[in-house]
């Protein structure tokens, strides 16, 4: 699955594995993924959890 682009995945199980706990989104199509390798133009997602400060 390494390097497989989220926007090209047909299998729901594979898609779930690639998108679980997403850390990046694609600047081109908006797809979200865990690894920057799995989107065409990765953009880091803003962390939504509070840091506890």
Secondary structure by P-SEA (a helix, b strand, c coil): cccccccccccaaaaaaacccccbbbccccccccccccccbbbbccccccccc
